[in-house]
Structure formats: structure tokens, C-alpha cells
Amino acid sequence: MGKIVGISYKKSAAFTIVELLIVIVVIAILATIGVVGYGAIVRNANDTSLKEDLAKLGDAIKLVALDNQVVPDGGATSSNTGDSSLLPGVSFKPNISMYDLTVSNLYYCSGSIGGTKEFTVVAKGKSGKAFSYSSNDGLKEFTGYTWTASNSGTTVCGLAGYSAPYTWSYGYNPTNQWYIWAFSGEILTNLASNPSMETDITGWANYTGFNAPTRVTTTPWTGVARLSAVGANSSLSPRVYTDFLTDTGDVISVSFRVRSDGQAATGGFIAPKLMNGSSEVTTIAGVTTSWTPDSNGWVPVSYTFTVPAGGTKIRLSIGLASATNYSGTMGIDGLIVVKGSTVPIYADGNTPRWTWSGTANNSTSSGPAL
């Protein structure tokens, strides 16, 4: 008989179903571990940056305390009165990407602890953790507070160890966002010290063609009041004016609202004057704008110019253009004067992006509302 040749079988290199399932499970476990580990690294990095921010803010407050020989007071008191958005003298630019922006997330407390005036700043980060930095206790995690969108400075300061009387401020809430002492963006200064006549018309006077202007609370464009001036039937471009300091070469942008009651106007009018002391050096421009009232009768006027040499301040005369000598009643409201070629628009609300020449937030204000 012939030789029987054996048949050999080569083992397949493919995975069995069981092996594939094991591999998938192992990969899933490793991926989960990686995701969890990466998340923890990100959260720890956020917490580290937030703590660095609080330490930086603490150093800024210490400098203010050193200059004034006293720890600064917050804007509100332990009885929750006063402006809780203010922290006078302190300027701090937060690393906003580290904060939880869904809640009121930054608080300042100042008061007596152990017979010494101390301060504490408290913030909540994106990781979910909150931290505090105290002049007497340094950095530590802050627990025991339920964070919300509304401000609760009295609760926070109580948890931080303060008993009445104390003062407090907060730097952010989701509605008004960053307040002026804790704002990372550009701060615009309104050079007009009384832009909306909310309490009086200090700094405003008749330039030509009006009787003495007054403050009225009827039909304001923003806030609760406006300037009102009755025409003297003597000018085709009746104007009132206000002054502000400036420097040669400054680019100045102006916007305001004007209305006319009792007589039709043909345009808004603006004529900035260069002044040297009380003397008028030159008229920089005389510009008439179109007359397109909104549904409430107000017309926006804006203009940008460069300050020439030879003077120390600008007299901003603003008003109306008229086809005949004006005898109606003009209204002015919402003046904003800033350095730069961007023309912002005055708005109502008291948010953090404006400071006013002289006292911060001299009139109810916010911006930009473009």
C-alpha cells in the first residue's frame, strides 16, 4: 500500500469573539481611566489658576490698604445697604476663563476679626470648588455656601468669619457681569461728568438761542430725567454746552440723544469748541445730522474729531438745526464722550464698563449697548 500523507491544519491568527470582547472591555476601561484622569488634571489646573487669581487680588487690596493705612471698605454694609458692586481704589483683571460664570462668583468682605480689621476674597471656579484668600488666614477651600446667580454677600461674609458690622462687595453676577473693580476688558471713561441729568444739571448752560436750561423728568431718553431748554426765538442752531478737559491730539468721539417739542427741527447739531481757560480759541466743527426721530421722538447724534493745539479743554455745544428761529422745547439726554474713534452709545443699567469723569458711575449708566 502506498504511504498515507498526513494533512496538517494551520491555526488561524484571527481573534475569537471572546478575545475581542476582552480587548474591547480593556480599551473601554483604559479610556475611562484616561478621561477621568484628564478631567482631574483640567480641574486641578483651573483650581490652581483661581487660587493664583485670588492671591493676586489679595496683593492688590494690600497695596490699597498700605497706601491708605486701612483695609478698604466694600460698597455695601452688613445690613445689605449701599452699592454692593463697588470696591473703591481696587483695580483687578481676573482670569475670567477660570470662574463659574453661571453664579455670582466673586465676593469681598472687610471687617474686624480678633480686634484687627481684615479682608477676605471668595470665588467659585469652573471646577465646582470655591476658595478664599484672607489677610489673616491665607488661601483655603471655601465650603458650606450654596452658590446662586443672585448676590448674597452677607451670607458669604458670615461664613468667612465676619460678624456685623462689616462691609462687602461682589465682582460679578450673570446679569451685569464684571463690575468695574474686577473687569478684564477695556474700561471706557465718559469725559462728560453729568451725562444724563439724573440728579441735577450741574455743568450744563445755554450756549445760544435758549433760555436757561432746566432738568425735567418728562419723556427722558434714559434714566429718570433729561435736560430741557426752551427756545428764545433767536437762533437757527440753538445749543446748550458742557465742558471737559482734554489734550492736544486726542481723538474724541461723542454721541447723545436730542428731541424737539412744539417746533419741527431739521437736524441735530454739534459744534465742539477749543477753549483756553474761559476763552474760545476756535470752532473745531459745526455739523448738522439728519433728523430721524425714533418712536419716542429722540434722534441720535454722533461725531468724532481730533483736538487741535492751543487749548486746555473742549466746550461741547450741542442742540438742533432749525429752518426758522427756534421757539420750541429741546431735550438732551444720554451724552457720552470718550477718547478714541469708536462711538459708544449711552444706555441705562449701571453695569461695569463705564467710569465717569470725577465720581465713578456718577449717573445711571451701562454700555456698550450697540
Secondary structure as the mmCIF struct_conf table of DSSP 4:
data_model
#
loop_
_struct_conf.conf_type_id
_struct_conf.id
_struct_conf.beg_label_comp_id
_struct_conf.beg_label_asym_id
_struct_conf.beg_label_seq_id
_struct_conf.end_label_comp_id
_struct_conf.end_label_asym_id
_struct_conf.end_label_seq_id
HELX_LH_PP_P HELX_LH_PP_P1 GLY A 2 GLY A 6
HELX_LH_PP_P HELX_LH_PP_P2 LYS A 10 SER A 12
BEND BEND1 ALA A 14 ALA A 14
HELX_LH_PP_P HELX_LH_PP_P3 PHE A 15 THR A 16
HELX_RH_AL_P HELX_RH_AL_P1 ILE A 17 ASN A 68
TURN_TY1_P TURN_TY1_P1 GLN A 69 GLN A 69
BEND BEND2 VAL A 70 VAL A 70
HELX_LH_PP_P HELX_LH_PP_P4 VAL A 71 ASP A 73
BEND BEND3 GLY A 75 GLY A 75
STRN STRN1 ALA A 76 THR A 77
TURN_TY1_P TURN_TY1_P2 SER A 78 SER A 79
BEND BEND4 ASN A 80 ASN A 80
STRN STRN2 GLY A 82 GLY A 82
TURN_TY1_P TURN_TY1_P3 SER A 84 SER A 85
TURN_TY1_P TURN_TY1_P4 PRO A 88 GLY A 89
STRN STRN3 PHE A 92 PHE A 92
HELX_RH_3T_P HELX_RH_3T_P1 ILE A 96 MET A 98
STRN STRN4 TYR A 99 TYR A 99
TURN_TY1_P TURN_TY1_P5 LEU A 101 THR A 102
BEND BEND5 VAL A 103 VAL A 103
STRN STRN5 LEU A 106 ILE A 113
TURN_TY1_P TURN_TY1_P6 GLY A 114 GLY A 115
STRN STRN6 THR A 116 LYS A 124
STRN STRN7 GLY A 125 GLY A 125
TURN_TY1_P TURN_TY1_P7 LYS A 126 SER A 127
BEND BEND6 GLY A 128 GLY A 128
STRN STRN8 ALA A 130 SER A 134
TURN_TY1_P TURN_TY1_P8 SER A 135 ASP A 137
STRN STRN9 GLY A 138 GLU A 141
BEND BEND7 GLY A 144 GLY A 144
BEND BEND8 ALA A 149 SER A 150
HELX_RH_AL_P HELX_RH_AL_P2 GLY A 153 LEU A 159
TURN_TY1_P TURN_TY1_P9 ALA A 160 GLY A 161
BEND BEND9 ALA A 164 PRO A 165
STRN STRN10 TYR A 166 ASN A 173
TURN_TY1_P TURN_TY1_P10 PRO A 174 ASN A 176
STRN STRN11 GLN A 177 TRP A 178
TURN_TY1_P TURN_TY1_P11 ILE A 180 TRP A 181
STRN STRN12 ALA A 182 ALA A 182
BEND BEND10 GLY A 185 GLY A 185
HELX_LH_PP_P HELX_LH_PP_P5 GLU A 186 ILE A 187
STRN STRN13 LEU A 188 ASN A 190
BEND BEND11 SER A 193 SER A 196
BEND BEND12 GLU A 198 THR A 199
TURN_TY1_P TURN_TY1_P12 THR A 202 GLY A 203
STRN STRN14 ALA A 205 THR A 208
BEND BEND13 GLY A 209 GLY A 209
STRN STRN15 PHE A 210 PHE A 210
BEND BEND14 ASN A 211 ASN A 211
HELX_LH_PP_P HELX_LH_PP_P6 ALA A 212 PRO A 213
STRN STRN16 THR A 214 VAL A 216
BEND BEND15 THR A 218 THR A 219
BEND BEND16 TRP A 221 THR A 222
TURN_TY1_P TURN_TY1_P13 GLY A 223 VAL A 224
STRN STRN17 ARG A 226 VAL A 230
STRN STRN18 GLY A 231 GLY A 231
BEND BEND17 ASN A 233 ASN A 233
BEND BEND18 LEU A 236 SER A 237
STRN STRN19 ARG A 239 LEU A 245
TURN_TY1_P TURN_TY1_P14 THR A 248 GLY A 249
STRN STRN20 VAL A 251 ASP A 261
BEND BEND19 GLY A 262 GLN A 263
BEND BEND20 THR A 266 THR A 266
STRN STRN21 GLY A 267 ASN A 276
TURN_TY1_P TURN_TY1_P15 GLY A 277 SER A 278
STRN STRN22 SER A 279 THR A 283
STRN STRN23 VAL A 287 THR A 289
TURN_TY1_P TURN_TY1_P16 SER A 295 ASN A 296
BEND BEND21 GLY A 297 GLY A 297
STRN STRN24 VAL A 299 THR A 306
HELX_LH_PP_P HELX_LH_PP_P7 VAL A 307 PRO A 308
BEND BEND22 ALA A 309 GLY A 310
BEND BEND23 THR A 312 THR A 312
STRN STRN25 LYS A 313 ALA A 321
BEND BEND24 ALA A 323 THR A 324
BEND BEND25 GLY A 328 GLY A 328
STRN STRN26 THR A 329 LYS A 339
BEND BEND26 GLY A 340 SER A 341
STRN STRN27 ALA A 347 ALA A 347
BEND BEND27 ASP A 348 GLY A 349
TURN_TY1_P TURN_TY1_P17 PRO A 352 ARG A 353
STRN STRN28 TRP A 354 TRP A 356
BEND BEND28 SER A 357 THR A 359
TURN_TY1_P TURN_TY1_P18 ALA A 360 ASN A 361
BEND BEND29 SER A 363 THR A 364
STRN STRN29 SER A 366 SER A 366
#
